Amino acid sequence: MIIKNKFVFTKNILIKLAIPDKNQKKQIYYDSYQPGLALIITYGSTKTFYLYKIINRKTYIKKIGQFPYMDIDEARQKVYNAIKAINKGDNPFYTENNDKSDITLSDFFFNKYMPEHARIYTNTKTAHKKELLFNCHFDKFRKAKLNEITRQAIESHHKLIGSKNKPAAANTFLGLMSHIFNIAIEWGYINNNPALKIKPFPTKSRDRFLQPSEISSFMNALHNMENDKLRDYVLLLLLTGQRRGNIASLKWSDIDFHNNIMYLAHTKNGESQRIPLTEQAISLLKAIKSKQDMSKQDWIFPSDKSKSGHIEGADVFWQHLLETAGLNNLHMHDLRRTMASYQAILGSSMNIIGKSLGHKSIQATAVYARLNLSPVRDSMQRATNEIFKLSTNDR
């Protein structure tokens, strides 16, 4: 019988294995040379060796080491020794698992999950959001031991949050709870995940973007805003289609004026991105640079009020802008969707749009890698020209 994803592990093969997308979460591969040796690749791009073994009809998993810091021969030897001990009657899982499941969810989250996973494999903003979510929605489970938390309790709390007209928050709670248990399983604290197969609330993807009839009033209102730093920040969001955090934390060293490229070292999908800049975006950046004292800081949007040194948030400014423009139900993140929408309206392919927004797709990764940035810039330029053309109508 041929087992899917089972083959002889070699260094070259493991290096080339694809990273699973955010929906798949993780992928498991088995070594056909050494029984019991597995490799798990997570969405965060980590590749880790594990020992998989069935003892008394129960499946156990034990972390061996992370690839490529641990080589394949060492991983095979550890698995071989463990299985040899099992065959003699020993259980290498017992001593480690016996007391670990007695840890409370709160202790595991703050002393293990956050410092040894979230703050290592996610960016600072994402890790902070996880902590806020835990403090907001996990009170019922904080003192409960990992092995005492049941599916029924999680499902009941999920429904309670959702009943308060917060289905998205309920689903986020469920996702974090499930991920905490997945990590606990990987680290040998517990053997099952009680949050699995709990049905999330259906949610509708947001599709709001600046309509052609709204662009002129939006741009006029933006032009007349007094805070020029936040005005330039919002305009650059529109011209680049990037996320708020990436633009707020931009440095001048991230901008290549010679090739008209913006470099994003840290993005939501965990990979760095090179984003082409349009003529209008370059002109805006040059105008910002001409007004700054370059000897004092490298931030494009510096702030003396934030700990980070760059601007953080612009909610009050945004609400004032919308009121001035006479618009509603428009989020700042919708500016990112606006760039993509006008690219699509003008006939750009999904691959081109994905590249311009820095999206990650396992199916299209090879295509993205071969794309020249010129067609991406051309697509963004056409979309920008259309936005500016509409913004000058009826003036």
TIVO-80028 format. One line per field, with one value per residue (C-alpha): x, y, z; residue in three letters; residue number from 1. Coordinates in Angstrom, 1 decimal, decimal comma, padded with zeros to 4 digits, always signed. Each point is the difference from the previous one (the first is absolute). Layout:
BEGIN
c1 [X;...]
c2 [Y;...]
c3 [Z;...]
code [ALA;...]
pos [NUM;...]
//
This chain:
BEGIN
c1 [+000,0;+001,4;-000,5;-000,4;+002,8;+002,4;+003,4;+003,7;+001,0;+003,0;+001,2;-000,7;-003,6;-000,8;+001,4;-002,2;-003,3;-002,7;-001,3;-003,8;-002,4;-001,9;-003,1;+002,0;+002,0;+002,5;+001,2;+001,4;+002,6;+001,3;+003,5;-000,2;+003,6;-000,6;-003,5;-001,4;+001,8;-002,2;+000,5;-002,6;+000,0;-002,1;-001,5;+002,7;+002,5;+001,7;+001,0;+000,2;+000,8;-002,3;-000,3;-003,4;-000,9;-003,2;+000,2;-003,0;-002,2;+000,9;+002,0;+002,8;+002,2;+003,3;+002,1;+003,5;+001,5;-000,3;+001,3;+002,5;+001,7;-000,4;+001,1;-001,9;+002,5;-000,2;-003,8;-000,1;+002,4;-002,2;-003,1;+001,8;+001,1;-003,5;-001,7;+002,7;-000,9;-003,7;+000,6;+001,7;-003,1;+000,9;-002,2;+002,1;-003,2;-001,1;+002,5;-000,5;-003,7;-001,1;+000,1;+000,0;-003,7;-000,6;+001,2;-002,7;-000,9;+001,1;+003,4;+000,5;-001,1;+002,2;+003,0;+000,2;-002,2;+000,8;+003,8;+000,9;-002,4;-002,0;+002,8;+002,4;-002,0;-002,4;+000,7;-000,4;-003,4;-001,5;+001,4;-001,4;-003,5;+000,2;+000,6;-002,8;-002,4;+001,0;-000,6;-003,3;-001,7;+001,8;-000,9;-002,2;+002,9;+003,0;+000,2;-001,1;+002,7;+000,7;-001,4;-003,2;-001,2;-002,7;-001,4;-003,4;+001,4;+001,8;-003,0;-002,3;+002,3;+000,4;-003,8;-000,3;+002,4;-001,7;-003,5;+001,2;+000,1;+003,7;+000,4;+003,4;+001,3;-001,5;+001,9;+003,2;-000,3;-000,6;+003,0;+002,4;-001,3;+000,5;+003,5;+001,0;-001,0;+001,8;+003,2;-000,6;-000,4;+003,2;+001,9;-001,3;-002,3;-003,2;-001,1;-003,2;-001,5;-003,5;-000,5;+000,2;-003,1;-002,0;-001,8;+000,8;-002,6;-000,5;+001,5;-000,2;+003,2;+000,1;+000,0;-000,2;+002,2;-000,1;-002,6;+000,6;-002,6;+001,8;+003,6;-000,3;-001,5;+002,4;+003,1;-001,3;-000,6;+003,4;+001,7;-001,5;+000,9;+002,4;+002,1;+002,4;+001,8;-003,2;-001,3;+003,1;-000,2;-003,6;+000,8;+003,0;-002,3;-002,2;+002,8;+001,7;-002,8;+002,0;-001,0;-000,1;+002,8;+002,4;-000,4;+000,0;+003,3;+001,7;+003,6;+001,8;+002,4;-003,0;-000,4;+002,1;-000,5;+002,2;-002,2;-003,2;-000,4;-001,2;+001,4;-002,1;+002,1;-002,8;-003,5;-003,1;+000,9;+003,4;+002,0;+001,7;-001,5;+001,3;-002,8;+000,2;-000,8;-002,0;+001,0;-002,4;+001,3;+003,6;-001,0;-001,7;+003,0;+002,4;-002,3;+000,0;+003,7;+000,6;-001,8;+001,9;+003,2;+001,7;+002,7;-002,5;-001,8;-000,5;-003,8;-002,1;-002,8;+001,8;-001,8;+001,2;-003,1;+000,4;+002,4;+000,8;+001,1;-002,4;-003,7;-002,4;-003,7;-001,9;-003,6;-001,0;+001,6;-001,8;-003,4;+000,4;+001,0;-003,1;-002,3;+001,6;-000,4;-003,5;+000,8;-000,9;+000,7;+003,5;+003,0;+003,6;+000,7;-002,5;+002,6;+002,0;-003,0;-000,5;+003,3;-000,7;-003,6;+001,1;+002,7;-002,7;-002,4;+002,7;+000,6;+003,1;+000,4;-000,4;+003,7;+001,0;-002,3;+001,3;+003,5;-000,7;-001,7;+002,7;-002,5;+001,3;-001,6;+001,4;-001,5;+001,4;+003,4;+001,9;-001,8;+000,7;+003,7;+000,3;-001,9;+001,9;-001,0;-000,7;-003,5;-000,8;+001,1;-001,9;-003,2;+000,4;+000,8;-003,2;-002,0;+001,6;-000,6;-003,7;-000,3;+001,6;-002,1;-003,1;+001,1;+000,4;-003,5;-002,5;+002,6]
c2 [+000,0;+003,4;+002,7;+003,5;+002,4;-002,9;-000,1;-000,3;+003,3;+001,8;+003,5;+001,3;-001,3;+001,4;+003,4;+000,1;-001,1;+002,6;+002,1;-000,7;+002,9;+001,5;-002,2;-003,2;+001,1;-002,9;-002,9;-003,3;-002,2;-003,4;-001,5;-003,4;-000,7;+000,3;-001,1;+002,5;+003,0;+002,9;+003,5;+002,7;+003,2;+002,8;+003,1;+002,0;-001,9;-001,9;-003,6;-002,3;-003,7;-002,1;-003,5;-001,5;-003,2;-002,0;-001,4;-002,0;+001,3;+003,6;+002,3;+001,8;+002,8;+001,3;+002,8;-001,0;+003,1;+002,8;-000,4;+001,0;+000,7;-003,8;-002,1;-003,0;-002,6;+001,3;+000,1;-003,6;-001,1;+001,6;-001,7;-003,3;+000,2;+000,9;-002,8;-002,4;+001,0;-000,4;-003,5;-000,8;+001,1;+003,6;+003,0;+003,1;+002,0;-000,8;+001,9;+003,1;-000,1;-001,3;+003,4;+002,5;-000,2;+001,3;+003,4;+002,7;+001,6;+003,4;-001,3;-001,8;+003,1;+002,6;-002,2;-002,3;+001,0;+003,7;+000,1;-003,3;+000,2;+003,2;+002,5;-002,1;-001,1;+003,0;+003,7;+002,3;+001,3;-003,5;-001,2;+003,0;-000,7;-003,6;+001,2;+002,6;-002,7;-002,4;+002,7;+000,9;-003,3;-002,8;+000,9;-003,1;-002,3;+001,8;-002,2;-003,2;-002,7;-001,0;-003,5;+001,3;+002,3;-001,7;+000,4;+000,8;+002,8;+001,6;-000,4;+001,5;+003,0;+000,5;+000,1;+002,5;+002,4;-000,3;+000,6;+003,5;+000,8;-000,6;-003,0;+001,1;+000,3;-003,4;-001,5;+001,7;-001,4;-003,5;+000,3;+001,1;-002,7;-002,7;+001,3;+000,0;-003,6;-000,9;+001,4;-001,8;-003,3;+000,7;+000,7;-003,1;+001,6;-001,7;-002,5;+001,4;+003,4;+000,5;+003,1;-002,1;-000,3;+002,7;+001,8;+003,7;+002,6;+000,9;+003,5;+002,1;+001,2;+003,8;+001,3;+003,8;+002,3;+003,6;+000,2;+002,1;+002,5;+000,3;+000,5;+003,7;+001,0;-002,3;+001,5;+003,6;-000,6;-001,6;+002,9;+002,5;-001,9;+002,1;-002,8;-000,5;-003,0;-002,0;+001,3;-001,3;-003,3;-000,6;+001,0;-002,4;-002,8;+000,6;+000,3;-003,2;-002,3;-001,1;-000,7;+002,8;-001,5;-000,4;+003,6;+001,5;-001,8;+000,9;+001,2;+002,0;-002,9;-002,1;+002,2;-000,5;+003,2;-001,2;-003,0;+001,4;-002,9;-000,2;-002,8;-001,5;-002,1;-001,3;-000,7;-001,9;-003,1;-000,2;+000,8;+003,1;+001,8;+002,3;+002,3;+002,2;+003,6;+002,2;+003,4;+001,7;-002,1;+000,9;+003,7;-000,1;-001,7;+002,6;+002,8;-001,5;-000,4;+003,6;+001,2;-002,2;+000,4;-003,3;+000,2;-000,6;-003,2;-002,7;-000,2;+001,3;+000,8;+000,7;+000,7;+001,3;-001,3;-003,7;-002,6;-001,3;+003,3;+000,0;+000,9;-002,5;+000,2;+002,9;-000,8;+003,6;+001,4;-002,7;+000,7;+003,8;-000,8;-002,1;+002,6;+002,7;-002,2;-001,0;-003,7;-002,8;-003,7;+000,4;-001,4;+001,0;-003,6;+000,5;+002,2;-003,2;-001,6;+003,2;-000,5;-003,6;+000,7;+002,6;-002,3;-002,7;+002,5;+000,9;-003,7;-001,0;-003,7;-001,3;-001,0;+003,6;+001,4;-002,5;+001,0;+003,7;-000,6;-002,4;-002,9;-003,6;-002,9;-003,5;-000,6;+003,2;+000,3;-001,3;+002,4;+002,9;-000,9;+000,2;+003,3;+003,0;+003,1;+002,1;-001,4;+000,3;+003,6;+000,6;-001,4;+002,1;+003,1;-000,5;-000,3;+003,0;+002,1;-001,0;+001,0;+003,4;+000,6;-000,7;+002,2;+003,1;-000,4;+002,9;+002,3]
c3 [+000,0;-001,0;+002,8;-001,3;+000,9;+000,8;-001,5;+000,9;+001,7;-001,6;+000,7;-003,4;-000,1;+003,5;-000,9;-003,2;+001,7;-000,4;+002,9;+000,7;-000,4;+002,8;-000,6;+000,1;+003,1;-000,1;-002,1;+001,3;-001,8;+001,0;-000,5;-001,7;+001,1;+003,7;+001,2;+002,6;-001,3;-001,3;-001,1;+000,6;-002,0;+001,5;-001,7;+001,8;-002,1;+002,8;-000,8;+003,1;+000,4;+002,2;+001,3;-000,8;+001,7;+000,9;+003,5;+001,4;-002,9;+000,9;-002,4;+001,6;-001,4;+001,3;-001,3;-001,1;-001,3;-002,6;-003,6;-001,3;+003,4;+000,7;-002,9;-001,3;+001,3;+003,5;-000,1;-001,2;+002,7;+002,7;-001,4;-000,3;+003,7;+001,2;-001,9;+001,3;+003,5;-000,7;-001,2;+003,3;+001,8;+000,8;-001,0;-000,8;-000,1;+003,6;+002,1;-002,1;-000,4;+003,4;+001,8;-002,8;-000,6;+003,5;-001,0;-000,1;-003,3;+001,3;+001,1;-003,3;-002,0;+001,8;+000,9;-003,0;-003,0;-000,1;+000,7;-001,8;-002,9;-000,7;+000,7;-002,1;-003,0;-000,4;-000,1;+003,0;-001,0;-000,5;+003,3;+001,8;-001,6;+001,3;+003,5;-000,2;-001,3;+002,8;+002,7;-001,6;-000,7;+002,0;+003,6;+000,3;-000,8;+001,6;+003,1;-001,7;-000,6;-003,6;+000,5;+001,6;-002,8;-002,0;-003,5;+001,5;+002,1;-002,9;-002,3;+002,5;+000,6;-003,8;-000,4;+002,9;-001,6;-003,3;+001,6;+000,9;-003,7;-000,1;-002,4;-001,2;+003,6;+000,8;-002,9;+001,0;+003,5;-001,4;-002,4;+002,8;+002,4;-002,7;-000,8;+003,7;+000,3;-003,3;+001,4;+003,3;-001,8;-002,0;+003,2;+001,7;+002,6;-001,1;-002,6;-001,5;-001,1;+001,5;-002,3;-003,2;-002,3;+001,8;-002,8;-000,2;-000,6;-003,7;-000,7;-003,1;-001,6;-000,1;-003,6;+000,7;-002,1;-001,2;-002,7;-003,1;+001,2;+003,4;-001,0;-000,9;+003,4;+001,8;-001,7;+000,4;+003,7;+000,4;-001,8;+002,4;+003,3;+002,1;+001,4;-002,9;+001,5;+000,3;-003,3;-001,7;+001,9;-001,2;-003,5;-000,1;+001,3;-003,0;-002,5;+001,1;+001,1;+003,0;+003,6;+002,6;+002,1;-002,9;-001,1;+003,5;+000,7;-003,3;+000,0;-002,6;-000,3;-001,2;-003,1;-003,1;-002,0;-002,8;-000,8;+001,5;+002,4;+003,6;+002,1;+002,8;+002,3;+002,2;-001,4;+001,2;-002,0;+001,6;-003,1;-001,2;-003,0;-002,8;-001,0;-003,2;+000,4;-002,4;-001,1;+002,4;+002,9;-000,8;-000,3;+003,3;+001,7;-001,4;+001,2;+003,5;+000,0;-001,0;+003,1;+002,5;+001,9;-001,2;+002,7;+002,8;-001,0;-002,7;+000,4;-002,8;+002,4;+003,3;+003,3;+003,3;+001,8;-000,7;+001,5;-003,5;-001,3;-002,9;-000,2;+001,4;-000,8;-001,6;+001,0;+001,0;-003,2;-002,0;+001,5;-000,6;-003,6;-000,6;+001,5;-002,2;-003,1;+000,9;+000,0;+002,3;+000,5;-001,4;+002,0;-000,5;-001,1;-002,8;-001,7;-000,6;-001,6;-002,1;-001,8;-000,7;-001,1;-002,6;-001,3;-000,5;-001,6;-002,5;-000,9;+002,0;+000,7;+003,6;+000,0;-000,8;+002,7;+002,5;-000,7;+000,4;+003,3;+001,3;+000,3;+000,5;-001,9;-000,1;-003,4;-001,5;+001,7;-003,0;-002,3;+002,4;+000,1;-003,7;-000,4;-001,0;+002,0;-003,1;-000,7;+003,7;+000,0;-003,2;+001,5;+003,2;-002,2;-002,0;+003,2;+001,5;-003,1;+000,0;+003,7;-000,6;-003,2;+001,9;+002,9;-002,3;-001,5;+000,5;+001,7]
code [MET;ILE;ILE;LYS;ASN;LYS;PHE;VAL;PHE;THR;LYS;ASN;ILE;LEU;ILE;LYS;LEU;ALA;ILE;PRO;ASP;LYS;ASN;GLN;LYS;LYS;GLN;ILE;TYR;TYR;ASP;SER;TYR;GLN;PRO;GLY;LEU;ALA;LEU;ILE;ILE;THR;TYR;GLY;SER;THR;LYS;THR;PHE;TYR;LEU;TYR;LYS;ILE;ILE;ASN;ARG;LYS;THR;TYR;ILE;LYS;LYS;ILE;GLY;GLN;PHE;PRO;TYR;MET;ASP;ILE;ASP;GLU;ALA;ARG;GLN;LYS;VAL;TYR;ASN;ALA;ILE;LYS;ALA;ILE;ASN;LYS;GLY;ASP;ASN;PRO;PHE;TYR;THR;GLU;ASN;ASN;ASP;LYS;SER;ASP;ILE;THR;LEU;SER;ASP;PHE;PHE;PHE;ASN;LYS;TYR;MET;PRO;GLU;HIS;ALA;ARG;ILE;TYR;THR;ASN;THR;LYS;THR;ALA;HIS;LYS;LYS;GLU;LEU;LEU;PHE;ASN;CYS;HIS;PHE;ASP;LYS;PHE;ARG;LYS;ALA;LYS;LEU;ASN;GLU;ILE;THR;ARG;GLN;ALA;ILE;GLU;SER;HIS;HIS;LYS;LEU;ILE;GLY;SER;LYS;ASN;LYS;PRO;ALA;ALA;ALA;ASN;THR;PHE;LEU;GLY;LEU;MET;SER;HIS;ILE;PHE;ASN;ILE;ALA;ILE;GLU;TRP;GLY;TYR;ILE;ASN;ASN;ASN;PRO;ALA;LEU;LYS;ILE;LYS;PRO;PHE;PRO;THR;LYS;SER;ARG;ASP;ARG;PHE;LEU;GLN;PRO;SER;GLU;ILE;SER;SER;PHE;MET;ASN;ALA;LEU;HIS;ASN;MET;GLU;ASN;ASP;LYS;LEU;ARG;ASP;TYR;VAL;LEU;LEU;LEU;LEU;LEU;THR;GLY;GLN;ARG;ARG;GLY;ASN;ILE;ALA;SER;LEU;LYS;TRP;SER;ASP;ILE;ASP;PHE;HIS;ASN;ASN;ILE;MET;TYR;LEU;ALA;HIS;THR;LYS;ASN;GLY;GLU;SER;GLN;ARG;ILE;PRO;LEU;THR;GLU;GLN;ALA;ILE;SER;LEU;LEU;LYS;ALA;ILE;LYS;SER;LYS;GLN;ASP;MET;SER;LYS;GLN;ASP;TRP;ILE;PHE;PRO;SER;ASP;LYS;SER;LYS;SER;GLY;HIS;ILE;GLU;GLY;ALA;ASP;VAL;PHE;TRP;GLN;HIS;LEU;LEU;GLU;THR;ALA;GLY;LEU;ASN;ASN;LEU;HIS;MET;HIS;ASP;LEU;ARG;ARG;THR;MET;ALA;SER;TYR;GLN;ALA;ILE;LEU;GLY;SER;SER;MET;ASN;ILE;ILE;GLY;LYS;SER;LEU;GLY;HIS;LYS;SER;ILE;GLN;ALA;THR;ALA;VAL;TYR;ALA;ARG;LEU;ASN;LEU;SER;PRO;VAL;ARG;ASP;SER;MET;GLN;ARG;ALA;THR;ASN;GLU;ILE;PHE;LYS;LEU;SER;THR;ASN;ASP;ARG]
pos [1;2;3;4;5;6;7;8;9;10;11;12;13;14;15;16;17;18;19;20;21;22;23;24;25;26;27;28;29;30;31;32;33;34;35;36;37;38;39;40;41;42;43;44;45;46;47;48;49;50;51;52;53;54;55;56;57;58;59;60;61;62;63;64;65;66;67;68;69;70;71;72;73;74;75;76;77;78;79;80;81;82;83;84;85;86;87;88;89;90;91;92;93;94;95;96;97;98;99;100;101;102;103;104;105;106;107;108;109;110;111;112;113;114;115;116;117;118;119;120;121;122;123;124;125;126;127;128;129;130;131;132;133;134;135;136;137;138;139;140;141;142;143;144;145;146;147;148;149;150;151;152;153;154;155;156;157;158;159;160;161;162;163;164;165;166;167;168;169;170;171;172;173;174;175;176;177;178;179;180;181;182;183;184;185;186;187;188;189;190;191;192;193;194;195;196;197;198;199;200;201;202;203;204;205;206;207;208;209;210;211;212;213;214;215;216;217;218;219;220;221;222;223;224;225;226;227;228;229;230;231;232;233;234;235;236;237;238;239;240;241;242;243;244;245;246;247;248;249;250;251;252;253;254;255;256;257;258;259;260;261;262;263;264;265;266;267;268;269;270;271;272;273;274;275;276;277;278;279;280;281;282;283;284;285;286;287;288;289;290;291;292;293;294;295;296;297;298;299;300;301;302;303;304;305;306;307;308;309;310;311;312;313;314;315;316;317;318;319;320;321;322;323;324;325;326;327;328;329;330;331;332;333;334;335;336;337;338;339;340;341;342;343;344;345;346;347;348;349;350;351;352;353;354;355;356;357;358;359;360;361;362;363;364;365;366;367;368;369;370;371;372;373;374;375;376;377;378;379;380;381;382;383;384;385;386;387;388;389;390;391;392;393;394;395]
//
